[in-house]
């Protein structure tokens, strides 16, 4: 009996060591948030963060993952290791990109486009709507349908829903003020086109930019939310409703 217990204990220790070694070799371990009452019907979301100028761990890995996993809507896997995206996509319903760090591996880039070609769901949030990668123009052209090269200084602006009938804007106030970085997202005329669901404006300016929109990809369901710099977006009910609606819509739920 003593020998058996020692053997079983050794096996458990060995398993833990192997799992730890695998995480080290991958560069980082994904964090899963199953949420309350998660079930087999939960939407499997791969959320990718990391890069500069934003606190990705606080606002995406923690805040947004909690918002999405509430009531078992989604099971969120978060990673800041872009090289691991291809592997995680095999078990995902939705790819949620918030990162502005490079996605350099050509195999990962192909896996993302293959995911879209399969008709899966993609959410592009805040920093992922920037023109981040000069060596990957296909991303902005075909997946983001354009992009942003600038934004106002952090401050208040008006959020306006222009399509109240779309499932993504259901339950969201038609107009409200919040603080964030007002992205100058501009659609690329050579891209697939977008359907604007909400815009942003500031007093004294005639410039109006899309804030929430759908990219008219021929296969995938792609939706974008340009909000997301810090707590002034992530912690408000309107943003949380948008986030949950968007994930449900791209997942065709």
KOLLOVEX-339002 format. One record per residue (C-alpha): residue number from 0; residue in one letter; x negated, y, z. Coordinates in Angstrom, 3 decimals. Each point is the difference from the previous one (the first is absolute). Layout:
<nodes>
<node><resi>NUM</resi><resn>A</resn><px>X</px><py>Y</py><pz>Z</pz></node>
...
</nodes>
This chain:
<nodes>
<node><resi>0</resi><resn>X</resn><px>0.000</px><py>0.000</py><pz>0.000</pz></node>
<node><resi>1</resi><resn>X</resn><px>-2.789</px><py>2.414</py><pz>0.882</pz></node>
<node><resi>2</resi><resn>X</resn><px>-1.730</px><py>-0.795</py><pz>-3.279</pz></node>
<node><resi>3</resi><resn>X</resn><px>3.265</px><py>0.569</py><pz>-1.920</pz></node>
<node><resi>4</resi><resn>X</resn><px>0.559</px><py>3.373</py><pz>1.664</pz></node>
<node><resi>5</resi><resn>X</resn><px>-3.549</px><py>1.065</py><pz>-0.735</pz></node>
<node><resi>6</resi><resn>X</resn><px>0.444</px><py>-1.067</py><pz>-3.628</pz></node>
<node><resi>7</resi><resn>X</resn><px>3.253</px><py>1.963</py><pz>-0.402</pz></node>
<node><resi>8</resi><resn>X</resn><px>-1.544</px><py>3.060</py><pz>1.652</pz></node>
<node><resi>9</resi><resn>X</resn><px>-2.984</px><py>-0.181</py><pz>-2.340</pz></node>
<node><resi>10</resi><resn>X</resn><px>2.291</px><py>-0.179</py><pz>-3.024</pz></node>
<node><resi>11</resi><resn>X</resn><px>1.865</px><py>3.148</py><pz>1.125</pz></node>
<node><resi>12</resi><resn>X</resn><px>-3.245</px><py>1.896</py><pz>0.513</pz></node>
<node><resi>13</resi><resn>X</resn><px>-1.263</px><py>-1.147</py><pz>-3.398</pz></node>
<node><resi>14</resi><resn>X</resn><px>3.237</px><py>1.180</py><pz>-1.692</pz></node>
<node><resi>15</resi><resn>X</resn><px>-0.276</px><py>3.442</py><pz>1.612</pz></node>
<node><resi>16</resi><resn>X</resn><px>-3.619</px><py>0.331</py><pz>-1.095</pz></node>
<node><resi>17</resi><resn>X</resn><px>0.858</px><py>-0.988</py><pz>-3.590</pz></node>
<node><resi>18</resi><resn>X</resn><px>2.847</px><py>2.551</py><pz>-0.169</pz></node>
<node><resi>19</resi><resn>X</resn><px>-2.305</px><py>2.695</py><pz>1.331</pz></node>
<node><resi>20</resi><resn>X</resn><px>-2.657</px><py>-0.869</py><pz>-2.573</pz></node>
<node><resi>21</resi><resn>X</resn><px>2.529</px><py>0.206</py><pz>-2.829</pz></node>
<node><resi>22</resi><resn>X</resn><px>1.061</px><py>3.484</py><pz>1.144</pz></node>
<node><resi>23</resi><resn>X</resn><px>-3.623</px><py>1.137</py><pz>0.088</pz></node>
<node><resi>24</resi><resn>X</resn><px>-0.633</px><py>-1.341</py><pz>-3.495</pz></node>
<node><resi>25</resi><resn>X</resn><px>3.086</px><py>1.785</py><pz>-1.372</pz></node>
<node><resi>26</resi><resn>X</resn><px>-1.164</px><py>3.290</py><pz>1.502</pz></node>
<node><resi>27</resi><resn>X</resn><px>3.135</px><py>0.553</py><pz>2.054</pz></node>
<node><resi>28</resi><resn>X</resn><px>2.983</px><py>-1.914</py><pz>1.324</pz></node>
<node><resi>29</resi><resn>X</resn><px>3.489</px><py>0.985</py><pz>-1.017</pz></node>
<node><resi>30</resi><resn>X</resn><px>2.359</px><py>1.013</py><pz>2.769</pz></node>
<node><resi>31</resi><resn>X</resn><px>3.475</px><py>-1.489</py><pz>-0.125</pz></node>
<node><resi>32</resi><resn>X</resn><px>3.063</px><py>1.589</py><pz>1.543</pz></node>
<node><resi>33</resi><resn>X</resn><px>2.899</px><py>-2.422</py><pz>-0.055</pz></node>
<node><resi>34</resi><resn>X</resn><px>2.457</px><py>2.308</py><pz>1.737</pz></node>
<node><resi>35</resi><resn>X</resn><px>3.077</px><py>-0.735</py><pz>2.054</pz></node>
<node><resi>36</resi><resn>X</resn><px>2.102</px><py>-2.958</py><pz>-1.136</pz></node>
<node><resi>37</resi><resn>X</resn><px>-2.195</px><py>-0.593</py><pz>-3.040</pz></node>
<node><resi>38</resi><resn>X</resn><px>1.234</px><py>-2.855</py><pz>-2.166</pz></node>
<node><resi>39</resi><resn>X</resn><px>-0.742</px><py>-1.741</py><pz>-3.267</pz></node>
<node><resi>40</resi><resn>X</resn><px>2.105</px><py>2.718</py><pz>-1.656</pz></node>
<node><resi>41</resi><resn>X</resn><px>-2.378</px><py>2.759</py><pz>1.085</pz></node>
<node><resi>42</resi><resn>X</resn><px>-1.625</px><py>1.879</py><pz>-2.855</pz></node>
<node><resi>43</resi><resn>X</resn><px>-3.699</px><py>-0.856</py><pz>-0.118</pz></node>
<node><resi>44</resi><resn>X</resn><px>-1.842</px><py>3.309</py><pz>-0.309</pz></node>
<node><resi>45</resi><resn>X</resn><px>-3.717</px><py>0.356</py><pz>-0.643</pz></node>
<node><resi>46</resi><resn>X</resn><px>-0.985</px><py>3.478</py><pz>1.202</pz></node>
<node><resi>47</resi><resn>X</resn><px>-3.402</px><py>1.330</py><pz>-1.065</pz></node>
<node><resi>48</resi><resn>X</resn><px>-1.631</px><py>2.961</py><pz>1.734</pz></node>
<node><resi>49</resi><resn>X</resn><px>-3.388</px><py>1.539</py><pz>0.493</pz></node>
<node><resi>50</resi><resn>X</resn><px>-1.994</px><py>2.878</py><pz>-1.387</pz></node>
<node><resi>51</resi><resn>X</resn><px>-0.519</px><py>3.633</py><pz>0.927</pz></node>
<node><resi>52</resi><resn>X</resn><px>1.916</px><py>2.947</py><pz>1.479</pz></node>
<node><resi>53</resi><resn>X</resn><px>2.796</px><py>-2.070</py><pz>1.565</pz></node>
<node><resi>54</resi><resn>X</resn><px>0.513</px><py>-2.161</py><pz>3.077</pz></node>
<node><resi>55</resi><resn>X</resn><px>1.110</px><py>-3.133</py><pz>-1.834</pz></node>
<node><resi>56</resi><resn>X</resn><px>-0.058</px><py>-2.261</py><pz>3.049</pz></node>
<node><resi>57</resi><resn>X</resn><px>2.256</px><py>2.247</py><pz>2.087</pz></node>
<node><resi>58</resi><resn>X</resn><px>2.558</px><py>0.964</py><pz>-2.636</pz></node>
<node><resi>59</resi><resn>X</resn><px>0.097</px><py>-3.025</py><pz>-2.273</pz></node>
<node><resi>60</resi><resn>X</resn><px>-1.311</px><py>-3.073</py><pz>1.838</pz></node>
<node><resi>61</resi><resn>X</resn><px>1.808</px><py>0.996</py><pz>3.203</pz></node>
<node><resi>62</resi><resn>X</resn><px>2.868</px><py>2.451</py><pz>-0.635</pz></node>
<node><resi>63</resi><resn>X</resn><px>1.217</px><py>-1.083</py><pz>-3.435</pz></node>
<node><resi>64</resi><resn>X</resn><px>-0.498</px><py>-3.705</py><pz>0.696</pz></node>
<node><resi>65</resi><resn>X</resn><px>2.172</px><py>0.391</py><pz>3.108</pz></node>
<node><resi>66</resi><resn>X</resn><px>2.657</px><py>1.889</py><pz>-1.966</pz></node>
<node><resi>67</resi><resn>X</resn><px>0.139</px><py>-2.698</py><pz>-2.661</pz></node>
<node><resi>68</resi><resn>X</resn><px>-0.078</px><py>-2.966</py><pz>2.362</pz></node>
<node><resi>69</resi><resn>X</resn><px>2.823</px><py>1.267</py><pz>2.225</pz></node>
<node><resi>70</resi><resn>X</resn><px>2.986</px><py>-2.385</py><pz>-0.034</pz></node>
<node><resi>71</resi><resn>X</resn><px>-1.975</px><py>-2.450</py><pz>-2.113</pz></node>
<node><resi>72</resi><resn>X</resn><px>0.277</px><py>1.986</py><pz>-3.235</pz></node>
<node><resi>73</resi><resn>X</resn><px>-3.613</px><py>-0.708</py><pz>-0.930</pz></node>
<node><resi>74</resi><resn>X</resn><px>-3.066</px><py>-1.928</py><pz>1.024</pz></node>
<node><resi>75</resi><resn>X</resn><px>-2.923</px><py>2.368</py><pz>-0.537</pz></node>
<node><resi>76</resi><resn>X</resn><px>-3.558</px><py>-1.080</py><pz>-0.684</pz></node>
<node><resi>77</resi><resn>X</resn><px>-2.385</px><py>2.947</py><pz>0.218</pz></node>
<node><resi>78</resi><resn>X</resn><px>-3.532</px><py>0.052</py><pz>-1.385</pz></node>
<node><resi>79</resi><resn>X</resn><px>-2.638</px><py>2.641</py><pz>-0.633</pz></node>
<node><resi>80</resi><resn>X</resn><px>-2.145</px><py>-2.476</py><pz>-1.935</pz></node>
<node><resi>81</resi><resn>X</resn><px>0.974</px><py>0.648</py><pz>-3.629</pz></node>
<node><resi>82</resi><resn>X</resn><px>-1.991</px><py>-3.033</py><pz>-1.173</pz></node>
<node><resi>83</resi><resn>X</resn><px>2.530</px><py>-2.231</py><pz>1.789</pz></node>
<node><resi>84</resi><resn>X</resn><px>3.082</px><py>1.374</py><pz>-1.798</pz></node>
<node><resi>85</resi><resn>X</resn><px>0.065</px><py>-2.715</py><pz>-2.658</pz></node>
<node><resi>86</resi><resn>X</resn><px>0.187</px><py>-2.801</py><pz>2.541</pz></node>
<node><resi>87</resi><resn>X</resn><px>2.690</px><py>1.627</py><pz>2.120</pz></node>
<node><resi>88</resi><resn>X</resn><px>2.149</px><py>0.793</py><pz>-3.052</pz></node>
<node><resi>89</resi><resn>X</resn><px>0.585</px><py>-3.711</py><pz>-0.521</pz></node>
<node><resi>90</resi><resn>X</resn><px>2.207</px><py>0.007</py><pz>3.102</pz></node>
<node><resi>91</resi><resn>X</resn><px>1.574</px><py>3.471</py><pz>-0.434</pz></node>
<node><resi>92</resi><resn>X</resn><px>3.266</px><py>1.380</py><pz>-1.333</pz></node>
<node><resi>93</resi><resn>X</resn><px>-1.065</px><py>3.659</py><pz>0.153</pz></node>
<node><resi>94</resi><resn>X</resn><px>-3.346</px><py>1.747</py><pz>-0.402</pz></node>
<node><resi>95</resi><resn>X</resn><px>-0.131</px><py>3.224</py><pz>2.032</pz></node>
<node><resi>96</resi><resn>X</resn><px>-2.974</px><py>2.197</py><pz>-0.905</pz></node>
<node><resi>97</resi><resn>X</resn><px>-0.859</px><py>2.956</py><pz>2.225</pz></node>
<node><resi>98</resi><resn>X</resn><px>-3.772</px><py>-0.023</py><pz>-0.449</pz></node>
<node><resi>99</resi><resn>X</resn><px>-2.346</px><py>2.411</py><pz>-1.750</pz></node>
<node><resi>100</resi><resn>X</resn><px>-3.059</px><py>-2.195</py><pz>0.452</pz></node>
<node><resi>101</resi><resn>X</resn><px>-1.276</px><py>-1.669</py><pz>-3.183</pz></node>
<node><resi>102</resi><resn>X</resn><px>1.404</px><py>-3.207</py><pz>-1.427</pz></node>
<node><resi>103</resi><resn>X</resn><px>-3.126</px><py>-1.028</py><pz>-1.868</pz></node>
<node><resi>104</resi><resn>X</resn><px>0.337</px><py>-3.714</py><pz>-0.625</pz></node>
<node><resi>105</resi><resn>X</resn><px>1.280</px><py>-0.547</py><pz>-3.571</pz></node>
<node><resi>106</resi><resn>X</resn><px>1.669</px><py>-3.237</py><pz>1.102</pz></node>
<node><resi>107</resi><resn>X</resn><px>1.974</px><py>1.873</py><pz>2.661</pz></node>
<node><resi>108</resi><resn>X</resn><px>1.045</px><py>2.625</py><pz>-2.525</pz></node>
<node><resi>109</resi><resn>X</resn><px>1.196</px><py>-2.748</py><pz>-2.315</pz></node>
<node><resi>110</resi><resn>X</resn><px>1.862</px><py>-1.685</py><pz>2.869</pz></node>
<node><resi>111</resi><resn>X</resn><px>1.887</px><py>3.246</py><pz>0.678</pz></node>
<node><resi>112</resi><resn>X</resn><px>1.029</px><py>0.358</py><pz>-3.633</pz></node>
<node><resi>113</resi><resn>X</resn><px>0.940</px><py>-3.686</py><pz>-0.155</pz></node>
<node><resi>114</resi><resn>X</resn><px>2.144</px><py>0.530</py><pz>3.109</pz></node>
<node><resi>115</resi><resn>X</resn><px>1.799</px><py>2.822</py><pz>-1.806</pz></node>
<node><resi>116</resi><resn>X</resn><px>0.410</px><py>-2.092</py><pz>-3.150</pz></node>
<node><resi>117</resi><resn>X</resn><px>1.708</px><py>-2.685</py><pz>2.089</pz></node>
<node><resi>118</resi><resn>X</resn><px>2.710</px><py>2.511</py><pz>0.885</pz></node>
<node><resi>119</resi><resn>X</resn><px>-1.010</px><py>0.387</py><pz>3.642</pz></node>
<node><resi>120</resi><resn>X</resn><px>0.456</px><py>3.118</py><pz>2.146</pz></node>
<node><resi>121</resi><resn>X</resn><px>-2.566</px><py>2.762</py><pz>0.459</pz></node>
<node><resi>122</resi><resn>X</resn><px>0.126</px><py>3.006</py><pz>2.333</pz></node>
<node><resi>123</resi><resn>X</resn><px>-2.484</px><py>2.849</py><pz>-0.478</pz></node>
<node><resi>124</resi><resn>X</resn><px>-0.362</px><py>2.295</py><pz>2.992</pz></node>
<node><resi>125</resi><resn>X</resn><px>-1.696</px><py>3.372</py><pz>0.463</pz></node>
<node><resi>126</resi><resn>X</resn><px>-3.751</px><py>-0.426</py><pz>-0.594</pz></node>
<node><resi>127</resi><resn>X</resn><px>0.609</px><py>-2.783</py><pz>-2.535</pz></node>
<node><resi>128</resi><resn>X</resn><px>1.680</px><py>2.583</py><pz>-2.259</pz></node>
<node><resi>129</resi><resn>X</resn><px>-3.217</px><py>1.970</py><pz>-0.401</pz></node>
<node><resi>130</resi><resn>X</resn><px>-2.311</px><py>-0.269</py><pz>-3.003</pz></node>
<node><resi>131</resi><resn>X</resn><px>-2.431</px><py>-2.009</py><pz>2.101</pz></node>
<node><resi>132</resi><resn>X</resn><px>-1.807</px><py>-2.163</py><pz>-2.534</pz></node>
<node><resi>133</resi><resn>X</resn><px>-1.477</px><py>1.459</py><pz>-3.184</pz></node>
<node><resi>134</resi><resn>X</resn><px>-1.124</px><py>-3.457</py><pz>-1.118</pz></node>
<node><resi>135</resi><resn>X</resn><px>3.536</px><py>-1.406</py><pz>0.279</pz></node>
<node><resi>136</resi><resn>X</resn><px>2.277</px><py>2.360</py><pz>-1.967</pz></node>
<node><resi>137</resi><resn>X</resn><px>2.479</px><py>-2.819</py><pz>-0.667</pz></node>
<node><resi>138</resi><resn>X</resn><px>1.079</px><py>0.150</py><pz>3.638</pz></node>
<node><resi>139</resi><resn>X</resn><px>1.274</px><py>3.573</py><pz>-0.152</pz></node>
<node><resi>140</resi><resn>X</resn><px>1.282</px><py>-0.305</py><pz>-3.545</pz></node>
<node><resi>141</resi><resn>X</resn><px>1.959</px><py>-3.235</py><pz>0.267</pz></node>
<node><resi>142</resi><resn>X</resn><px>0.692</px><py>-0.594</py><pz>3.706</pz></node>
<node><resi>143</resi><resn>X</resn><px>0.233</px><py>3.508</py><pz>1.476</pz></node>
<node><resi>144</resi><resn>X</resn><px>1.297</px><py>1.569</py><pz>-3.212</pz></node>
<node><resi>145</resi><resn>X</resn><px>-2.207</px><py>3.040</py><pz>0.661</pz></node>
<node><resi>146</resi><resn>X</resn><px>-1.525</px><py>1.362</py><pz>3.163</pz></node>
<node><resi>147</resi><resn>X</resn><px>-1.122</px><py>2.931</py><pz>2.109</pz></node>
<node><resi>148</resi><resn>X</resn><px>-3.238</px><py>1.966</py><pz>-0.147</pz></node>
<node><resi>149</resi><resn>X</resn><px>0.908</px><py>2.508</py><pz>2.684</pz></node>
<node><resi>150</resi><resn>X</resn><px>2.342</px><py>0.917</py><pz>2.835</pz></node>
<node><resi>151</resi><resn>X</resn><px>0.999</px><py>2.948</py><pz>2.162</pz></node>
<node><resi>152</resi><resn>X</resn><px>-1.723</px><py>0.485</py><pz>3.311</pz></node>
<node><resi>153</resi><resn>X</resn><px>1.679</px><py>-2.068</py><pz>2.677</pz></node>
<node><resi>154</resi><resn>X</resn><px>3.219</px><py>1.743</py><pz>0.991</pz></node>
<node><resi>155</resi><resn>X</resn><px>3.773</px><py>0.171</py><pz>-0.260</pz></node>
<node><resi>156</resi><resn>X</resn><px>1.999</px><py>-0.495</py><pz>-3.174</pz></node>
<node><resi>157</resi><resn>X</resn><px>3.500</px><py>-0.947</py><pz>-1.051</pz></node>
<node><resi>158</resi><resn>X</resn><px>0.935</px><py>-3.552</py><pz>-0.943</pz></node>
<node><resi>159</resi><resn>X</resn><px>2.966</px><py>-0.219</py><pz>-2.387</pz></node>
<node><resi>160</resi><resn>X</resn><px>1.804</px><py>-3.149</py><pz>-1.131</pz></node>
<node><resi>161</resi><resn>X</resn><px>1.015</px><py>0.374</py><pz>-3.655</pz></node>
<node><resi>162</resi><resn>X</resn><px>1.532</px><py>-3.470</py><pz>-0.422</pz></node>
<node><resi>163</resi><resn>X</resn><px>2.219</px><py>-0.879</py><pz>2.947</pz></node>
<node><resi>164</resi><resn>X</resn><px>1.380</px><py>-3.103</py><pz>-1.717</pz></node>
<node><resi>165</resi><resn>X</resn><px>-3.230</px><py>-1.982</py><pz>-0.171</pz></node>
<node><resi>166</resi><resn>X</resn><px>-0.501</px><py>-2.770</py><pz>2.622</pz></node>
<node><resi>167</resi><resn>X</resn><px>-3.333</px><py>1.540</py><pz>1.017</pz></node>
<node><resi>168</resi><resn>X</resn><px>1.610</px><py>3.259</py><pz>1.140</pz></node>
<node><resi>169</resi><resn>X</resn><px>2.970</px><py>-1.614</py><pz>1.749</pz></node>
<node><resi>170</resi><resn>X</resn><px>0.351</px><py>1.369</py><pz>3.533</pz></node>
<node><resi>171</resi><resn>X</resn><px>-2.639</px><py>2.714</py><pz>-0.528</pz></node>
<node><resi>172</resi><resn>X</resn><px>0.940</px><py>3.642</py><pz>0.649</pz></node>
<node><resi>173</resi><resn>X</resn><px>0.459</px><py>1.856</py><pz>-3.279</pz></node>
<node><resi>174</resi><resn>X</resn><px>-2.267</px><py>2.817</py><pz>1.151</pz></node>
<node><resi>175</resi><resn>X</resn><px>-2.348</px><py>0.546</py><pz>2.930</pz></node>
<node><resi>176</resi><resn>X</resn><px>-3.289</px><py>1.654</py><pz>0.929</pz></node>
<node><resi>177</resi><resn>X</resn><px>-3.114</px><py>-1.866</py><pz>1.072</pz></node>
<node><resi>178</resi><resn>X</resn><px>-3.764</px><py>0.448</py><pz>0.272</pz></node>
<node><resi>179</resi><resn>X</resn><px>-2.316</px><py>-1.912</py><pz>-2.301</pz></node>
<node><resi>180</resi><resn>X</resn><px>-2.357</px><py>0.452</py><pz>-2.928</pz></node>
<node><resi>181</resi><resn>X</resn><px>2.175</px><py>1.082</py><pz>-2.940</pz></node>
<node><resi>182</resi><resn>X</resn><px>-1.456</px><py>-2.044</py><pz>-2.840</pz></node>
<node><resi>183</resi><resn>X</resn><px>-0.091</px><py>1.456</py><pz>-3.509</pz></node>
<node><resi>184</resi><resn>X</resn><px>1.047</px><py>-3.242</py><pz>-1.662</pz></node>
<node><resi>185</resi><resn>X</resn><px>0.356</px><py>0.429</py><pz>-3.775</pz></node>
<node><resi>186</resi><resn>X</resn><px>1.327</px><py>-2.774</py><pz>-2.265</pz></node>
<node><resi>187</resi><resn>X</resn><px>-2.276</px><py>-1.071</py><pz>-2.854</pz></node>
<node><resi>188</resi><resn>X</resn><px>1.884</px><py>0.446</py><pz>-3.313</pz></node>
<node><resi>189</resi><resn>X</resn><px>-1.828</px><py>-3.075</py><pz>-1.332</pz></node>
<node><resi>190</resi><resn>X</resn><px>1.227</px><py>-2.121</py><pz>2.909</pz></node>
<node><resi>191</resi><resn>X</resn><px>3.219</px><py>-2.018</py><pz>0.308</pz></node>
<node><resi>192</resi><resn>X</resn><px>1.908</px><py>2.962</py><pz>1.466</pz></node>
<node><resi>193</resi><resn>X</resn><px>1.550</px><py>0.511</py><pz>3.417</pz></node>
<node><resi>194</resi><resn>X</resn><px>3.424</px><py>0.475</py><pz>1.553</pz></node>
<node><resi>195</resi><resn>X</resn><px>-0.141</px><py>2.753</py><pz>2.633</pz></node>
<node><resi>196</resi><resn>X</resn><px>2.017</px><py>-0.657</py><pz>3.147</pz></node>
<node><resi>197</resi><resn>X</resn><px>-1.245</px><py>2.848</py><pz>2.229</pz></node>
<node><resi>198</resi><resn>X</resn><px>-2.121</px><py>3.121</py><pz>-0.439</pz></node>
<node><resi>199</resi><resn>X</resn><px>-1.917</px><py>2.505</py><pz>2.113</pz></node>
<node><resi>200</resi><resn>X</resn><px>0.101</px><py>3.782</py><pz>0.000</pz></node>
<node><resi>201</resi><resn>X</resn><px>-1.447</px><py>2.876</py><pz>2.011</pz></node>
<node><resi>202</resi><resn>X</resn><px>1.347</px><py>3.486</py><pz>0.470</pz></node>
<node><resi>203</resi><resn>X</resn><px>-1.404</px><py>2.541</py><pz>-2.439</pz></node>
<node><resi>204</resi><resn>X</resn><px>-1.137</px><py>-2.585</py><pz>-2.558</pz></node>
<node><resi>205</resi><resn>X</resn><px>1.712</px><py>-1.196</py><pz>-3.153</pz></node>
<node><resi>206</resi><resn>X</resn><px>-2.063</px><py>-3.201</py><pz>-0.061</pz></node>
<node><resi>207</resi><resn>X</resn><px>2.035</px><py>-3.147</py><pz>0.595</pz></node>
<node><resi>208</resi><resn>X</resn><px>-1.650</px><py>-3.414</py><pz>0.224</pz></node>
<node><resi>209</resi><resn>X</resn><px>1.344</px><py>-3.545</py><pz>0.336</pz></node>
<node><resi>210</resi><resn>X</resn><px>-0.166</px><py>-1.392</py><pz>3.537</pz></node>
<node><resi>211</resi><resn>X</resn><px>1.848</px><py>-3.292</py><pz>-0.416</pz></node>
<node><resi>212</resi><resn>X</resn><px>0.317</px><py>-1.635</py><pz>-3.400</pz></node>
<node><resi>213</resi><resn>X</resn><px>0.221</px><py>-3.247</py><pz>-1.932</pz></node>
<node><resi>214</resi><resn>X</resn><px>-2.563</px><py>-0.875</py><pz>-2.669</pz></node>
<node><resi>215</resi><resn>X</resn><px>1.703</px><py>-1.522</py><pz>-3.036</pz></node>
<node><resi>216</resi><resn>X</resn><px>-2.305</px><py>-2.977</py><pz>-0.309</pz></node>
<node><resi>217</resi><resn>X</resn><px>1.398</px><py>-2.560</py><pz>-2.480</pz></node>
<node><resi>218</resi><resn>X</resn><px>-0.453</px><py>-2.897</py><pz>2.430</pz></node>
<node><resi>219</resi><resn>X</resn><px>-0.675</px><py>0.988</py><pz>3.599</pz></node>
<node><resi>220</resi><resn>X</resn><px>2.108</px><py>2.071</py><pz>2.327</pz></node>
<node><resi>221</resi><resn>X</resn><px>-2.297</px><py>2.861</py><pz>0.985</pz></node>
<node><resi>222</resi><resn>X</resn><px>0.998</px><py>2.812</py><pz>2.346</pz></node>
<node><resi>223</resi><resn>X</resn><px>-2.066</px><py>2.811</py><pz>1.467</pz></node>
<node><resi>224</resi><resn>X</resn><px>0.145</px><py>2.232</py><pz>3.075</pz></node>
<node><resi>225</resi><resn>X</resn><px>-2.493</px><py>2.862</py><pz>0.041</pz></node>
<node><resi>226</resi><resn>X</resn><px>0.594</px><py>0.734</py><pz>3.702</pz></node>
<node><resi>227</resi><resn>X</resn><px>-2.139</px><py>-1.551</py><pz>2.699</pz></node>
<node><resi>228</resi><resn>X</resn><px>-2.856</px><py>2.103</py><pz>1.371</pz></node>
<node><resi>229</resi><resn>X</resn><px>0.766</px><py>-0.384</py><pz>3.715</pz></node>
<node><resi>230</resi><resn>X</resn><px>2.639</px><py>-0.250</py><pz>2.736</pz></node>
<node><resi>231</resi><resn>X</resn><px>2.055</px><py>2.868</py><pz>-1.413</pz></node>
<node><resi>232</resi><resn>X</resn><px>1.100</px><py>-2.414</py><pz>-2.737</pz></node>
<node><resi>233</resi><resn>X</resn><px>-0.495</px><py>-3.511</py><pz>1.349</pz></node>
<node><resi>234</resi><resn>X</resn><px>1.860</px><py>0.593</py><pz>3.263</pz></node>
<node><resi>235</resi><resn>X</resn><px>3.153</px><py>1.651</py><pz>-1.357</pz></node>
<node><resi>236</resi><resn>X</resn><px>3.197</px><py>-1.921</py><pz>-0.712</pz></node>
<node><resi>237</resi><resn>X</resn><px>0.364</px><py>1.211</py><pz>-3.593</pz></node>
<node><resi>238</resi><resn>X</resn><px>-3.452</px><py>-1.294</py><pz>-0.960</pz></node>
<node><resi>239</resi><resn>X</resn><px>0.583</px><py>-3.318</py><pz>1.770</pz></node>
<node><resi>240</resi><resn>X</resn><px>3.308</px><py>-0.443</py><pz>-1.830</pz></node>
<node><resi>241</resi><resn>X</resn><px>-1.702</px><py>0.799</py><pz>-3.320</pz></node>
<node><resi>242</resi><resn>X</resn><px>-2.740</px><py>-2.501</py><pz>0.742</pz></node>
<node><resi>243</resi><resn>X</resn><px>2.352</px><py>-2.858</py><pz>0.836</pz></node>
<node><resi>244</resi><resn>X</resn><px>2.299</px><py>0.779</py><pz>-2.936</pz></node>
<node><resi>245</resi><resn>X</resn><px>-2.952</px><py>0.130</py><pz>-2.380</pz></node>
<node><resi>246</resi><resn>X</resn><px>-1.418</px><py>-3.362</py><pz>1.059</pz></node>
<node><resi>247</resi><resn>X</resn><px>3.439</px><py>-1.603</py><pz>-0.264</pz></node>
<node><resi>248</resi><resn>X</resn><px>0.574</px><py>1.474</py><pz>-3.454</pz></node>
<node><resi>249</resi><resn>X</resn><px>-3.325</px><py>-1.005</py><pz>-1.522</pz></node>
<node><resi>250</resi><resn>X</resn><px>0.449</px><py>-3.488</py><pz>1.494</pz></node>
<node><resi>251</resi><resn>X</resn><px>3.434</px><py>-0.171</py><pz>-1.665</pz></node>
<node><resi>252</resi><resn>X</resn><px>1.721</px><py>-0.610</py><pz>3.347</pz></node>
</nodes>
